Amino acid sequence: MKLPIDPAANLAALIRCPSVTPAEGGALAALEAMLAPLGAVSERLVFTEDGTPDVKNLYARIGDSGPHLMFAGHTDVVPPGDEAAWTHPPFAAEIAGGQMFGRGAVDMKGGIACFTAAVARYVEKHGAPKGSVSFLITGDEEGPAINGTVKLLEWAAARGERWDAALVGEPTNREKLGDTIKIGRRGSLSGTVTVTGRQGHVAYPHLADNPVRGLLMLAEALLSPPFDEGTADFQPTNLEITSVDVGNPAVNVIPARASAAFNLRFNDTWQVETLQAEIHNRLDRASKESRLRPGRTDPVDFEIEWRDRPSHVFLTRDEKLIDTLSASVEAVAGAKPALSTSGGTSDARFIKDYCPVVEFGLLGQTMHMVDERVALADLEALTRIYLRFLEDWFA
C-alpha cells in the first residue's frame, strides 16, 4: 500500500472534508485511512454529555512498546464565514502561488498532515519505530472542548495507555517557520460581576440607584493596579473586560442591574484559587469605597459568578523533549527557536496532566481568517523537522 509521505496530498485530503466543529466531515476517516498502511491500530470514539453536541474522536497507535510518543491535534475547524469573500473555496484545497488555500490549512490540519508524512517517511526509511507513536485527534478543540481531548485521554489512560512525551501540532510560529516552540501556556479564568441597584426614572434619580455607576468603579478596581510584572517564563497577568450589559432598551430608565464579564490570562505567580481570592478582595474593597450616588453611605451590592472549567497555567521542563525538538528545528530551519508561553489556550492544557508536552506547528498568521493558507515549502520543511525529531527522539 502507498505510504502517505506527501504532506501536501495529506493536507488536501483533510481540507476537502468540511469538518466545521463539531462535525467530523470525513476528516477522521481520511486520517485513519492514511495511517492504516503504517500499521496503525485505530479506534474511533464518540463522547457525549448533556447539553453539548456529540463529538467523534480518533486514537491510533503504531507499535506496542516504549518509549511512547503522542502526537495530538484536532481536525475540527472554525466556520469559513462568507465563502464569497474567499479567493479560493474554503474546502477545495486549491493551490495558487505556491500556497494551498483552505479552512484548517494551518489550524491545524496542516500539522496533522505533516506529522503523518513524517511518520510515513520514518517507517519507509527505518521501519517501525523502536517504541510507539500514537495519534490523539479530536473534533472538539474549536468548540467547547468537553467531548474531545479530555475524555479521549481519560479513556486511553483507563485502558492502560501511558505516554513519555507529547507533541501538539498547533501553529506556533509568528514570522517564519521554526521561530517558536511553545513550552507552556498561561492560565485562563473567566467570570461575571453583577451590581444590583434600584430601577427608576432618569428624571427622578433620587428615587433610584444606578448600578452602572457602581459597576464602573468595580471594573476599574479589576483593571488597576497590575496583578504582577510577569515572570522569567511568562508575560504579566492581564485582565480584560469583555462585555458590559444592563439589559435595558430604554434611554429614560435607570436599570436595576448591570453586569460586566471579564477574562484573565495569568502566569505562574498565581493559581486559580489565589487569583479568585484576589478578585474578591479587589471587589470587596471597591464596593465599600464606592457609592451608587453621592450622599449615600451603603456599599455597592454585587455578586460574582465564575465560569466553569478554568485553564491552569503550566510549564514543561522536560529537557529531552525540548532539547531534541529545538535541535531538530535548528537543523532544518537554520536558527534556534524561541521557547515561548505566549498566546491563548490549547489542548496541551489537558495533556500536561499525563506527560510532558510541547507545541510546534506551522506559521499561524492566517489561522481563522478568510483565505487561510499555507506555503507548500513550509509543509515540506515542517515534515522534515518532524522526521528529524522522530529520528533523534527514538535514537
Secondary structure, DSSP 8 states (H G I E B T S, - for coil): ------HHHHHHHHHTS--BTT--TTHHHHHHHHHGGGT-EEEEEEE--TTS--EEEEEEEE-SSSSEEEEEEE--B-----GGG-SS-TTS--EETTEEE-TTTTTTHHHHHHHHHHHHHHHHHH-S-SSEEEEEEES-TTTTSSSSHHHHHHHHHHTT---SEEEE----BSSSTTSEEE-EE-EEEEEEEEEE-B-EETT-GGG-B-HHHHHHHHHHHHHSS-S----SSS---EEEEEEEE-----TTEE-SEEEEEEEEEE-TT--HHHHHHHHHHHHHHHHHH--SSTT--S--EEEEEE-SS-B--EE---HHHHHHHHHHHHHHHSS--EEE--S---THHHHTTTS-EEE--SB-TTTTSTT-EEEHHHHHHHHHHHHHHHHHHH-
